[in-house]
Amino acid sequence: MASDPLAGLGPDETLTIKEAAQRLGVSERLVRKAIKDGDLEAYIPGQPKGGKHSGRLKYRILPADLRAWFFGQ
């Protein structure tokens, strides 16, 4: 079985879209689409959760949310 690409991350550490994509070996576009479609939970520091946004923003992703989306856990 392959090693966990999210191993070593603390539960409160966050990843950027680029970092998440690199760890999982997928494109940044796929990660952005998952966030846009509501399949992957992400937040923008300093903004209320679930708020409407426009343009490219600095999303942060918790390891547990990334794991749940990618591995279905």
Rosetta constraint file for C-alpha pairs under 8 A:
AtomPair CA 3 CA 7 HARMONIC 7.90 0.50
AtomPair CA 5 CA 23 HARMONIC 5.53 0.50
AtomPair CA 5 CA 24 HARMONIC 6.20 0.50
AtomPair CA 6 CA 23 HARMONIC 6.87 0.50
AtomPair CA 6 CA 63 HARMONIC 6.73 0.50
AtomPair CA 6 CA 67 HARMONIC 7.65 0.50
AtomPair CA 9 CA 13 HARMONIC 6.31 0.50
AtomPair CA 9 CA 63 HARMONIC 7.00 0.50
AtomPair CA 10 CA 63 HARMONIC 7.78 0.50
AtomPair CA 11 CA 62 HARMONIC 7.02 0.50
AtomPair CA 11 CA 63 HARMONIC 6.35 0.50
AtomPair CA 11 CA 64 HARMONIC 6.88 0.50
AtomPair CA 12 CA 62 HARMONIC 6.65 0.50
AtomPair CA 12 CA 63 HARMONIC 7.84 0.50
AtomPair CA 13 CA 62 HARMONIC 6.38 0.50
AtomPair CA 13 CA 63 HARMONIC 7.17 0.50
AtomPair CA 14 CA 60 HARMONIC 5.64 0.50
AtomPair CA 14 CA 61 HARMONIC 5.18 0.50
AtomPair CA 14 CA 62 HARMONIC 4.76 0.50
AtomPair CA 14 CA 63 HARMONIC 6.63 0.50
AtomPair CA 15 CA 19 HARMONIC 5.60 0.50
AtomPair CA 15 CA 20 HARMONIC 5.78 0.50
AtomPair CA 15 CA 60 HARMONIC 5.40 0.50
AtomPair CA 15 CA 61 HARMONIC 5.07 0.50
AtomPair CA 15 CA 62 HARMONIC 6.49 0.50
AtomPair CA 15 CA 63 HARMONIC 7.40 0.50
AtomPair CA 16 CA 20 HARMONIC 6.10 0.50
AtomPair CA 16 CA 58 HARMONIC 7.08 0.50
AtomPair CA 16 CA 59 HARMONIC 6.09 0.50
AtomPair CA 16 CA 60 HARMONIC 5.01 0.50
AtomPair CA 16 CA 61 HARMONIC 6.36 0.50
AtomPair CA 17 CA 21 HARMONIC 6.11 0.50
AtomPair CA 17 CA 28 HARMONIC 6.11 0.50
AtomPair CA 17 CA 31 HARMONIC 6.47 0.50
AtomPair CA 17 CA 32 HARMONIC 7.07 0.50
AtomPair CA 17 CA 59 HARMONIC 6.66 0.50
AtomPair CA 17 CA 60 HARMONIC 6.99 0.50
AtomPair CA 17 CA 61 HARMONIC 7.39 0.50
AtomPair CA 18 CA 22 HARMONIC 6.16 0.50
AtomPair CA 18 CA 28 HARMONIC 5.78 0.50
AtomPair CA 19 CA 23 HARMONIC 6.15 0.50
AtomPair CA 20 CA 24 HARMONIC 6.24 0.50
AtomPair CA 20 CA 28 HARMONIC 7.95 0.50
AtomPair CA 20 CA 31 HARMONIC 7.64 0.50
AtomPair CA 20 CA 61 HARMONIC 7.70 0.50
AtomPair CA 20 CA 66 HARMONIC 7.57 0.50
AtomPair CA 21 CA 25 HARMONIC 5.75 0.50
AtomPair CA 21 CA 26 HARMONIC 4.96 0.50
AtomPair CA 21 CA 27 HARMONIC 5.54 0.50
AtomPair CA 21 CA 28 HARMONIC 5.31 0.50
AtomPair CA 21 CA 31 HARMONIC 6.51 0.50
AtomPair CA 22 CA 26 HARMONIC 6.56 0.50
AtomPair CA 22 CA 27 HARMONIC 7.64 0.50
AtomPair CA 26 CA 30 HARMONIC 6.81 0.50
AtomPair CA 26 CA 31 HARMONIC 7.68 0.50
AtomPair CA 27 CA 31 HARMONIC 6.74 0.50
AtomPair CA 28 CA 32 HARMONIC 6.14 0.50
AtomPair CA 29 CA 33 HARMONIC 6.07 0.50
AtomPair CA 30 CA 34 HARMONIC 6.21 0.50
AtomPair CA 31 CA 35 HARMONIC 6.37 0.50
AtomPair CA 31 CA 40 HARMONIC 7.75 0.50
AtomPair CA 32 CA 36 HARMONIC 6.11 0.50
AtomPair CA 33 CA 37 HARMONIC 5.91 0.50
AtomPair CA 34 CA 38 HARMONIC 6.13 0.50
AtomPair CA 34 CA 39 HARMONIC 4.96 0.50
AtomPair CA 34 CA 40 HARMONIC 5.20 0.50
AtomPair CA 35 CA 39 HARMONIC 5.90 0.50
AtomPair CA 35 CA 40 HARMONIC 4.72 0.50
AtomPair CA 35 CA 41 HARMONIC 6.24 0.50
AtomPair CA 35 CA 42 HARMONIC 6.52 0.50
AtomPair CA 39 CA 69 HARMONIC 6.66 0.50
AtomPair CA 40 CA 65 HARMONIC 6.62 0.50
AtomPair CA 40 CA 66 HARMONIC 6.77 0.50
AtomPair CA 40 CA 69 HARMONIC 5.67 0.50
AtomPair CA 41 CA 61 HARMONIC 6.91 0.50
AtomPair CA 41 CA 65 HARMONIC 5.88 0.50
AtomPair CA 41 CA 66 HARMONIC 7.64 0.50
AtomPair CA 42 CA 59 HARMONIC 6.06 0.50
AtomPair CA 42 CA 60 HARMONIC 5.62 0.50
AtomPair CA 42 CA 61 HARMONIC 4.80 0.50
AtomPair CA 42 CA 62 HARMONIC 7.28 0.50
AtomPair CA 42 CA 65 HARMONIC 7.74 0.50
AtomPair CA 43 CA 47 HARMONIC 7.55 0.50
AtomPair CA 43 CA 49 HARMONIC 6.32 0.50
AtomPair CA 43 CA 50 HARMONIC 7.91 0.50
AtomPair CA 43 CA 59 HARMONIC 5.35 0.50
AtomPair CA 43 CA 60 HARMONIC 5.39 0.50
AtomPair CA 43 CA 61 HARMONIC 6.67 0.50
AtomPair CA 44 CA 48 HARMONIC 7.97 0.50
AtomPair CA 44 CA 49 HARMONIC 7.84 0.50
AtomPair CA 44 CA 57 HARMONIC 7.14 0.50
AtomPair CA 44 CA 58 HARMONIC 6.03 0.50
AtomPair CA 44 CA 59 HARMONIC 4.72 0.50
AtomPair CA 44 CA 60 HARMONIC 5.98 0.50
AtomPair CA 45 CA 58 HARMONIC 7.86 0.50
AtomPair CA 45 CA 59 HARMONIC 7.48 0.50
AtomPair CA 45 CA 60 HARMONIC 7.30 0.50
AtomPair CA 47 CA 51 HARMONIC 7.03 0.50
AtomPair CA 53 CA 57 HARMONIC 7.88 0.50
AtomPair CA 61 CA 65 HARMONIC 6.74 0.50
AtomPair CA 61 CA 66 HARMONIC 6.62 0.50
AtomPair CA 62 CA 66 HARMONIC 6.33 0.50
AtomPair CA 63 CA 67 HARMONIC 5.96 0.50
AtomPair CA 64 CA 68 HARMONIC 6.07 0.50
AtomPair CA 65 CA 69 HARMONIC 6.22 0.50
AtomPair CA 66 CA 70 HARMONIC 6.03 0.50
AtomPair CA 67 CA 71 HARMONIC 5.43 0.50
AtomPair CA 67 CA 72 HARMONIC 6.96 0.50
AtomPair CA 67 CA 73 HARMONIC 6.35 0.50
AtomPair CA 68 CA 72 HARMONIC 4.66 0.50
AtomPair CA 68 CA 73 HARMONIC 4.31 0.50
AtomPair CA 69 CA 73 HARMONIC 7.31 0.50
